[in-house]
Amino acid sequence: MKIALTNFDKAFENRIRLQIMSVLVANESYDFNSLKELLSVTDGNLASHLKALEKEEYISVIKSFLGRKPNTRYQASAKGITAFKKHLEALENLIKQQKG
């Protein structure tokens, strides 16, 4: 049986990127430190995965100040939400094919 992998998105092959998008699709936005704590990753690891998603235009970055401290928040873009949903549908279809 041949399985169609056309809707799988390479941007979500990595577990951390998949987790980041899951959080951002489920929430309006999330800040860097909260994501880091939630996902239990290092600053550098999180930053590299966020940069990869930003390069694909799947997330947008919102920089601001809270008092005198810089705050960086991330938000899933419409393009990112669409790509993520297509990827999840592809995963669901793969599971259904395996069961059927």
N, C-alpha and C positions, 0 to 999 in steps of 0.2 A: 504494500500500500504506500503510495507516494503522498507525502505531507507537504502542503503548500506553506512555504515560509515567507511569502512575499510581504506580509504585513508586520513581520518581526522587525523591530527598529534596533539597529546596532547601538544606538545611544543608551538603550535600556538593558543591554546585555550585562552590565556590571550591577551587582547587588546594591551598591551604595546609591547609584544613580536611580535605580528603580525605587529604592526607599525614599530618596529625596523627592521624586515626583509624586509618590504616594502621599507624602506629607503635604506637599504644596497643592495638590489637587483637592485634598480633603480640607484644607485650611485656606483662608484668604491670603495670608502671607506668614512667613516664619523668619526669625532673625538667625544670624550666623551661629551665635553661641547656643541658642536653643536647639538648632539642628545638630550641632556638634555633640551636645549632651545627649539628645534623644537617640542619635545613631551610634554613639560611642566610637567616634573617629577622631583623628588628630586634626589640627588646624590645616596642615598642608594637604592631607588626604581629602578633606572636605572641600577645600578651596579648589583643588584640581578637578574634582567631579562637578562642582558648581560651574567652573569655567567651561568645561566641556558642554554642559547643558545650555549655558549662556551662548556659546558659539553656535549651537544649533538653533538658537532663538526659541528654546523651549521654556526658558525662564527669563524674568526681568529682575533687575537689581534696583533697589530703592535705597539710596544713601541719605542719611539725615543725622541730626545730633539730638541726643537726649540730654538736655543740660549742656555740659561741655564735652560729653563723651560721644564719639562717633557710633552710629548704629547702622548696620547693613541688613536689610530685609530682602527676602526673595519671594517672588510671586510666579506662579505658573502662567505662561502666556496662553492665548487662545490656540496658537499653533501647537504648543506643548501639550495642552489638554487633549486636543484632537489626536495627536500622535500617541500619547499615552493610552488613550481609550482604544485605539486601533491595535496597539501592542497587546493590551489585555484581552481583547477579543480574539486575537491570533492565538494567545496562550490557551484561552478557553476552548477554542476550536481544536487545538492540538490535543487537549485532554479528552475532549469528546470523541475524537477520532481513535484515540488509543483505547477508550472504553468500548466503543462500538464494534 
